[in-house]
């Protein structure tokens, strides 16, 4: 359903139908926003948390003195 369905139901005086249409519209928008954010977080996680192999090759390991 869409916001047009909400308006149409209100124009016809069908408040229960308008409420259902509003809830469905909001549910869809929230689900889409969550899916988008999940993709962003997943991409960020992979980019920011994988070790950079060139960095480990160029920096020698430090040895601790005992």
N, C-alpha and C positions, 0 to 999 in steps of 0.2 A: 504494500500500500504506500501511498505517497501523501504529501501534505495537501495535494489537491483533493484526495479522498476525505480528508478531515474537513476541509472547507465545504465540500459538497454535502457531507452528512450534516454539518451544522446549518447550512442553508435550508436543508429539508426538515430541520428540527429533530433530527435523529441523534440525540446526544450520546446514546450508548454506542451507536455505530461510530460516531466521531471519536469517542474515547478509545474504542478498539483500534481504529485507524491510527490515532495518535500514538498509542502504545506500540503498534507494529512498526510505524515509521521510526520511532525513537530506538526501538530494539535493533532495527536494521542499521541505523546510523552508528549506534554504539558498537555493534559487532564489526562494522567496517573499520571504525577508528581503532578498535582493539587489534584487529588483524594487521592494519598498517603499522601500528606501534610494535607489535611482535616482530615483524619483519625488520624494522629499524633496529630494535634491540639485538636481534640475532646477528645482523650484519655488523653492528658495533662490537658485539662480543667477540666475533671471529676476528675482526680487524685489530682490536685492541689487546687481545689476550693470546694470540699466537706468537711464540718467540720468533724474533727476527734472526734467521740463521746467519746472515752476513755479520751481524753484531757479535755473535758468539765466536765466529771465526777470526775476527780482527782484534778482539780483546783477549789477551792472555789471562789465564786463570791466576788468581792471587793465591799464594801459598802462605799458610799460617806458620809463624815461627813457634816452635814448641819450647 
